[in-house]
Amino acid sequence: MRHTMRERFSICHVLVLLITACLIGLAQAENSLHDTSASSTIGILLVETLDGQLTALNAMNGMQIWSFKDEPVVKAPSTALHDFTFVPSPLDGSLYVPEEGNRYDRLPYTIPQLVQSLPCKSSTGIFYEGSKKDSWFGIDPHSGPRRENNLSLDPKERMCPVSSNTTVFIGRTEYTLSMFQTTKKGKRWNVTYVDYSAHLLPADANYNFQHFTSPKTGRIVTLGTTEPIFWSNDFSSVIVALYLLKDDGIHRLKSTAVGDEILDGLIQIESKAYYL
């Protein structure tokens, strides 16, 4: 069946409009992925690594917005003491005792729990002493400058945080713990643990992303649960925690620790599906 010139012109006109609309839609989608303001309604993903680096990412595409260096999450002796050495976990401050056969026994209390109950003594004759320091620092979610305001019991040193309309305050707790045992010739073991979780807000029910991390490297793979979102990143240090930064503070985020082989498989599968 032949088409008249007018019909052909109408068909071509419709096709041009459809192609133009698709191109505009793709451009808008791409701009939203590269615009850091697009993450304002979702929140900004904060990645905390073992070396103390805190990095803000656009949750939509994994692009870095800002980063600053804090103290390492855990500071402990680099050399082991015979019969008196502990292994701290950067995830929650748990303490482990090395045993024979490459086995580790977990102590019943974490570093924060021990510091909260100081001074104390264990049934095995270990003495515990230490301290806790709370502080707040304010950051601009999109630029990241930090203004720290230490809390003090001394009224003369107490500071009222100065903020702007965009400043979000994050609470930080530093625990210092010292352990010694008189029966082992006064051997002493010290550790410092930095924690943000004491001031975390509940999880955000509207956060529709799944994060997969490696327990040995700084790799992370993120998938969208309701949108075709996929990105991966690699940090120079192991990821110990993920947070969601919003106007009211930071919220707890869950992540799934998997092996590097599984991360490679996710990247391969999602890359093919994403670009089909």
Backbone hydrogen bonds in HBPLUS format (Angstrom, degrees):
<---DONOR---> <-ACCEPTOR-->    atom                        ^
c    i                          cat <-CA-CA->   ^        H-A-AA   ^      H-
h    n   atom  resd res      DA  || num        DHA   H-A  angle D-A-AA Bond
n    s   type  num  typ     dist DA aas  dist angle  dist       angle   num
A0008-ARG N   A0004-THR O   2.96 MM   4  6.25 160.7  2.00 153.4 158.8     1
A0009-PHE N   A0005-MET O   2.93 MM   4  6.12 157.4  1.98 146.8 153.2     2
A0010-SER N   A0006-ARG O   2.96 MM   4  6.18 151.8  2.04 143.4 151.1     3
A0011-ILE N   A0007-GLU O   2.93 MM   4  6.22 160.8  1.97 152.4 156.9     4
A0012-CYS N   A0008-ARG O   2.96 MM   4  6.18 168.5  1.98 153.9 156.8     5
A0013-HIS N   A0009-PHE O   2.90 MM   4  6.00 152.5  1.97 143.0 151.3     6
A0014-VAL N   A0010-SER O   2.97 MM   4  6.23 156.1  2.03 149.2 154.7     7
A0015-LEU N   A0011-ILE O   2.99 MM   4  6.27 160.8  2.03 151.4 156.7     8
A0016-VAL N   A0012-CYS O   2.95 MM   4  6.16 159.2  1.99 149.9 155.1     9
A0017-LEU N   A0013-HIS O   3.06 MM   4  6.30 157.7  2.11 145.7 151.5    10
A0018-LEU N   A0014-VAL O   2.91 MM   4  6.18 158.0  1.95 151.7 157.8    11
A0019-ILE N   A0015-LEU O   2.91 MM   4  6.12 166.9  1.93 154.5 157.6    12
A0020-THR N   A0016-VAL O   2.91 MM   4  6.03 161.3  1.94 148.4 154.1    13
A0021-ALA N   A0017-LEU O   2.91 MM   4  6.08 157.9  1.96 146.4 152.5    14
A0022-CYS N   A0018-LEU O   2.96 MM   4  6.22 156.4  2.02 148.6 155.0    15
A0023-LEU N   A0019-ILE O   2.93 MM   4  6.18 159.5  1.97 150.7 156.2    16
A0024-ILE N   A0020-THR O   2.94 MM   4  6.16 158.9  1.98 150.5 156.1    17
A0025-GLY N   A0021-ALA O   2.93 MM   4  6.12 158.4  1.98 146.0 152.2    18
A0026-LEU N   A0022-CYS O   2.90 MM   4  6.15 157.6  1.95 150.2 155.9    19
A0027-ALA N   A0023-LEU O   2.95 MM   4  6.13 156.8  2.01 146.0 152.5    20
A0028-GLN N   A0024-ILE O   2.92 MM   4  6.14 159.3  1.96 150.9 156.4    21
A0029-ALA N   A0025-GLY O   2.96 MM   4  6.15 156.4  2.01 145.2 151.9    22
A0030-GLU N   A0026-LEU O   2.89 MM   4  6.10 157.1  1.94 147.4 153.6    23
A0031-ASN N   A0027-ALA O   2.89 MM   4  6.08 160.7  1.93 149.2 154.6    24
A0032-SER N   A0028-GLN O   2.98 MM   4  6.15 152.7  2.05 145.1 152.3    25
A0033-LEU N   A0029-ALA O   3.14 MM   4  6.41 140.6  2.30 139.6 149.4    26
A0033-LEU N   A0030-GLU O   3.15 MM   3  5.18 125.9  2.45  94.7 108.5    27
A0034-HIS N   A0030-GLU O   3.19 MM   4  6.50 140.9  2.35 144.4 154.4    28
A0034-HIS N   A0031-ASN O   3.20 MM   3  5.21 127.6  2.49  94.7 107.7    29
A0035-ASP N   A0031-ASN O   2.92 MM   4  5.91 119.1  2.30 143.9 158.8    30
A0038-ALA N   A0035-ASP O   3.00 MM   3  5.55 154.0  2.07 112.3 120.1    31
A0039-SER N   A0036-THR O   3.19 MM   3  5.69 157.1  2.25 109.7 115.9    32
A0040-SER N   A0037-SER O   3.06 MM   3  5.27 163.9  2.08 109.1 113.9    33
A0043-GLY N   A0039-SER O   2.56 MM   4  5.37 159.9  1.60 154.0 160.7    34
A0044-ILE N   A0245-LEU O   2.90 MM 201  4.91 164.5  1.93 141.9 144.5    35
A0245-LEU N   A0044-ILE O   2.70 MM 201  4.91 172.2  1.70 159.3 157.0    36
A0045-LEU N   A0057-LEU O   3.06 MM  12  5.06 147.7  2.17 158.3 154.8    37
A0057-LEU N   A0045-LEU O   2.74 MM  12  5.06 159.4  1.78 151.5 158.7    38
A0046-LEU N   A0243-TYR O   2.79 MM 197  4.91 175.5  1.79 145.2 146.8    39
A0243-TYR N   A0046-LEU O   2.89 MM 197  4.91 158.6  1.93 143.3 148.4    40
A0047-VAL N   A0055-THR O   2.81 MM   8  5.14 162.4  1.84 149.7 155.7    41
A0055-THR N   A0047-VAL O   3.00 MM   8  5.14 166.2  2.02 143.7 146.9    42
A0048-GLU N   A0241-ALA O   2.99 MM 193  5.23 175.4  1.99 158.2 157.6    43
A0240-VAL N   A0048-GLU O   2.90 MM 192  5.88 161.8  1.93 150.3 156.5    44
A0241-ALA N   A0048-GLU O   3.38 MM 193  5.23 154.5  2.45 143.0 140.7    45
A0049-THR N   A0053-GLN O   3.09 MM   4  5.47 160.6  2.13 155.1 160.8    46
A0052-GLY N   A0049-THR O   2.97 MM   3  5.61 163.2  2.00 124.2 127.2    47
A0050-LEU N   A0238-VAL O   2.79 MM 188  5.46 149.2  1.89 155.6 166.1    48
A0073-VAL N   A0050-LEU O   3.21 MM  23  5.52 157.0  2.26 137.8 144.8    49
A0070-ASP N   A0052-GLY O   2.89 MM  18  4.72 153.0  1.96 121.1 128.9    50
A0054-LEU N   A0068-PHE O   2.97 MM  14  5.61 170.1  1.98 166.5 169.6    51
A0068-PHE N   A0054-LEU O   3.09 MM  14  5.61 155.6  2.15 145.4 152.4    52
A0056-ALA N   A0066-TRP O   2.87 MM  10  5.37 169.3  1.88 154.9 158.6    53
A0065-ILE N   A0056-ALA O   2.79 MM   9  5.42 172.9  1.79 151.5 151.1    54
A0058-ASN N   A0063-MET O   2.86 MM   5  5.35 158.1  1.91 150.2 156.8    55
A0061-ASN N   A0058-ASN O   3.23 MM   3  5.80 136.4  2.43 111.9 121.1    56
A0062-GLY N   A0058-ASN O   2.70 MM   4  5.11 150.2  1.79 165.6 165.7    57
A0194-VAL N   A0073-VAL O   2.89 MM 121  4.94 159.4  1.94 143.4 148.9    58
A0075-LYS N   A0192-THR O   2.92 MM 117  5.06 153.7  1.99 144.8 150.1    59
A0192-THR N   A0075-LYS O   2.90 MM 117  5.06 148.5  2.00 140.4 150.1    60
A0084-PHE N   A0081-LEU O   3.16 MM   3  5.32 167.4  2.18 119.9 121.2    61
A0087-VAL N   A0096-TYR O   2.78 MM   9  4.95 158.0  1.83 143.5 150.4    62
A0096-TYR N   A0087-VAL O   2.93 MM   9  4.95 144.4  2.06 127.4 138.8    63
A0089-SER N   A0094-SER O   2.80 MM   5  5.15 153.1  1.87 152.3 156.3    64
A0093-GLY N   A0089-SER O   2.91 MM   4  5.04 140.1  2.07 142.4 151.2    65
A0111-ILE N   A0093-GLY O   2.80 MM  18  5.16 158.0  1.85 133.9 140.5    66
A0107-LEU N   A0095-LEU O   2.85 MM  12  5.59 172.1  1.86 158.5 161.1    67
A0097-VAL N   A0105-ASP O   2.72 MM   8  5.11 159.1  1.76 147.1 153.8    68
A0105-ASP N   A0097-VAL O   2.97 MM   8  5.11 163.2  2.00 144.3 144.5    69
A0099-GLU N   A0103-ARG O   2.62 MM   4  5.04 153.0  1.69 172.3 163.0    70
A0114-LEU N   A0110-THR O   2.95 MM   4  6.19 155.3  2.01 153.2 160.0    71
A0115-VAL N   A0111-ILE O   3.00 MM   4  6.19 166.0  2.02 158.5 161.8    72
A0116-GLN N   A0112-PRO O   3.04 MM   4  6.17 152.4  2.12 144.9 152.2    73
A0117-SER N   A0114-LEU O   3.12 MM   3  5.31 136.9  2.31 100.3 111.9    74
A0118-LEU N   A0115-VAL O   3.35 MM   3  5.23 170.6  2.36 105.0 107.3    75
A0128-TYR N   A0120-CYS O   2.93 MM   8  5.42 162.8  1.96 165.8 160.9    76
A0122-SER N   A0126-ILE O   2.90 MM   4  5.23 161.1  1.94 148.1 153.4    77
A0125-GLY N   A0122-SER O   3.13 MM   3  5.40 162.8  2.16 110.8 113.5    78
A0127-PHE N   A0180-PHE O   2.81 MM  53  5.39 171.5  1.82 170.7 167.7    79
A0180-PHE N   A0127-PHE O   3.09 MM  53  5.39 155.3  2.16 143.5 151.0    80
A0129-GLU N   A0178-SER O   3.00 MM  49  5.28 153.8  2.07 151.9 157.9    81
A0178-SER N   A0129-GLU O   2.69 MM  49  5.28 159.1  1.73 174.8 171.1    82
A0131-SER N   A0176-THR O   2.91 MM  45  5.28 147.7  2.01 140.2 149.6    83
A0176-THR N   A0131-SER O   2.94 MM  45  5.28 172.1  1.95 156.9 156.9    84
A0133-LYS N   A0174-GLU O   2.97 MM  41  5.18 155.3  2.03 142.7 150.7    85
A0174-GLU N   A0133-LYS O   2.92 MM  41  5.18 163.2  1.95 146.8 152.2    86
A0135-SER N   A0172-ARG O   2.92 MM  37  5.31 146.9  2.03 156.3 163.7    87
A0172-ARG N   A0135-SER O   2.82 MM  37  5.31 160.1  1.86 164.8 163.3    88
A0136-TRP N   A0149-ASN O   3.22 MM  13  5.37 167.1  2.24 134.0 137.8    89
A0149-ASN N   A0136-TRP O   2.74 MM  13  5.37 173.3  1.75 171.9 171.2    90
A0137-PHE N   A0170-ILE O   3.09 MM  33  5.55 156.0  2.15 145.7 152.5    91
A0170-ILE N   A0137-PHE O   2.99 MM  33  5.55 163.2  2.01 147.6 151.4    92
A0138-GLY N   A0147-ARG O   2.95 MM   9  5.18 165.2  1.97 136.0 136.9    93
A0147-ARG N   A0138-GLY O   3.07 MM   9  5.18 144.1  2.20 138.7 148.8    94
A0139-ILE N   A0168-VAL O   3.00 MM  29  5.47 160.0  2.04 142.5 147.0    95
A0168-VAL N   A0139-ILE O   2.89 MM  29  5.47 162.7  1.92 152.7 156.9    96
A0143-SER N   A0140-ASP O   3.21 MM   3  5.43 143.2  2.35 108.3 118.3    97
A0144-GLY N   A0140-ASP O   2.73 MM   4  4.85 154.7  1.79 141.5 148.3    98
A0157-GLU N   A0154-ASP O   2.95 MM   3  5.43 139.9  2.11 113.3 124.1    99
A0158-ARG N   A0154-ASP O   3.09 MM   4  6.27 126.6  2.39 147.5 162.3   100
A0167-THR N   A0164-SER O   3.32 MM   3  5.30 155.4  2.39 101.0 108.0   101
A0173-THR N   A0195-ASP O   2.91 MM  22  5.25 163.3  1.94 159.0 163.8   102
A0195-ASP N   A0173-THR O   2.83 MM  22  5.25 161.6  1.86 157.8 163.6   103
A0175-TYR N   A0193-TYR O   2.81 MM  18  5.12 176.3  1.81 156.0 155.7   104
A0193-TYR N   A0175-TYR O   2.84 MM  18  5.12 158.8  1.88 147.2 154.5   105
A0177-LEU N   A0191-VAL O   2.92 MM  14  5.42 173.1  1.92 167.0 169.2   106
A0191-VAL N   A0177-LEU O   2.96 MM  14  5.42 151.0  2.04 157.0 163.3   107
A0179-MET N   A0189-TRP O   2.84 MM  10  5.17 160.9  1.87 149.3 155.9   108
A0189-TRP N   A0179-MET O   2.73 MM  10  5.17 155.6  1.79 153.1 161.3   109
A0181-GLN N   A0187-LYS O   3.32 MM   6  6.03 145.0  2.45 151.5 161.2   110
A0184-LYS N   A0181-GLN O   3.18 MM   3  5.66 159.6  2.22 111.5 117.8   111
A0187-LYS N   A0184-LYS O   3.20 MM   3  5.77 144.9  2.33 112.6 120.8   112
A0199-HIS N   A0196-TYR O   3.27 MM   3  6.12 165.7  2.29 123.1 126.9   113
A0200-LEU N   A0197-SER O   3.26 MM   3  5.04 170.3  2.27 107.5 107.0   114
A0201-LEU N   A0250-ILE O   2.95 MM  49  6.08 165.0  1.97 153.0 157.1   115
A0252-ARG N   A0201-LEU O   3.25 MM  51  6.39 152.7  2.33 157.2 156.0   116
A0207-TYR N   A0204-ASP O   3.23 MM   3  5.62 165.4  2.25 115.5 117.3   117
A0225-THR N   A0208-ASN O   3.03 MM  17  5.34 171.4  2.04 132.5 134.0   118
A0210-GLN N   A0223-LEU O   2.78 MM  13  5.21 161.4  1.82 158.1 163.9   119
A0223-LEU N   A0210-GLN O   2.91 MM  13  5.21 159.8  1.95 149.5 156.2   120
A0256-THR N   A0211-HIS O   2.91 MM  45  6.30 163.1  1.94 151.6 156.2   121
A0212-PHE N   A0221-VAL O   2.82 MM   9  5.14 158.2  1.87 154.1 161.1   122
A0221-VAL N   A0212-PHE O   2.83 MM   9  5.14 155.4  1.89 149.3 157.5   123
A0213-THR N   A0256-THR O   2.92 MM  43  6.11 154.6  1.98 138.4 146.6   124
A0258-VAL N   A0213-THR O   2.88 MM  45  6.15 160.0  1.92 166.6 173.4   125
A0214-SER N   A0219-ARG O   3.24 MM   5  5.59 146.6  2.36 147.6 145.9   126
A0235-PHE N   A0218-GLY O   2.82 MM  17  4.34 159.8  1.86 109.2 116.1   127
A0220-ILE N   A0233-ASN O   2.96 MM  13  5.38 152.2  2.04 152.5 150.1   128
A0233-ASN N   A0220-ILE O   2.93 MM  13  5.38 152.7  2.00 153.1 158.5   129
A0222-THR N   A0231-TRP O   2.87 MM   9  5.48 173.7  1.87 171.7 172.6   130
A0231-TRP N   A0222-THR O   3.18 MM   9  5.48 153.5  2.26 146.1 151.2   131
A0224-GLY N   A0229-ILE O   2.90 MM   5  4.57 143.2  2.04 137.1 132.4   132
A0229-ILE N   A0227-GLU O   2.72 MM   2  5.50 138.8  1.89 107.6  94.5   133
A0244-LEU N   A0251-HIS O   3.00 MM   7  4.94 157.8  2.05 135.5 141.5   134
A0251-HIS N   A0244-LEU O   2.82 MM   7  4.94 155.1  1.88 134.7 142.9   135
A0246-LYS N   A0249-GLY O   2.85 MM   3  5.39 177.8  1.85 167.2 167.9   136
A0249-GLY N   A0246-LYS O   3.10 MM   3  5.39 165.8  2.12 113.8 118.2   137
A0262-ILE N   A0259-GLY O   3.13 MM   3  5.44 124.2  2.45 103.0 115.6   138
A0263-LEU N   A0259-GLY O   3.16 MM   4  6.55 156.1  2.22 148.2 155.3   139
A0264-ASP N   A0260-ASP O   2.91 MM   4  6.15 157.0  1.96 147.5 153.3   140
A0265-GLY N   A0261-GLU O   3.02 MM   4  6.29 151.2  2.11 140.2 148.1   141
A0266-LEU N   A0262-ILE O   2.87 MM   4  6.17 156.2  1.93 151.9 157.9   142
A0267-ILE N   A0263-LEU O   2.98 MM   4  6.20 162.4  2.01 151.9 156.3   143
A0268-GLN N   A0264-ASP O   2.98 MM   4  6.18 158.1  2.03 146.6 152.7   144
A0269-ILE N   A0265-GLY O   2.94 MM   4  6.11 168.0  1.96 153.1 156.1   145
A0270-GLU N   A0266-LEU O   2.86 MM   4  5.85 168.8  1.87 153.0 156.6   146
A0271-SER N   A0267-ILE O   2.92 MM   4  5.73 150.0  2.01 137.9 146.3   147
A0272-LYS N   A0268-GLN O   3.33 MM   4  6.44 157.8  2.38 140.2 144.8   148
A0273-ALA N   A0269-ILE O   3.09 MM   4  6.37 162.5  2.12 149.7 154.8   149
A0274-TYR N   A0270-GLU O   2.74 MM   4  5.73 152.3  1.81 146.8 154.7   150
A0275-TYR N   A0271-SER O   3.27 MM   4  6.28 151.0  2.36 140.9 146.0   151
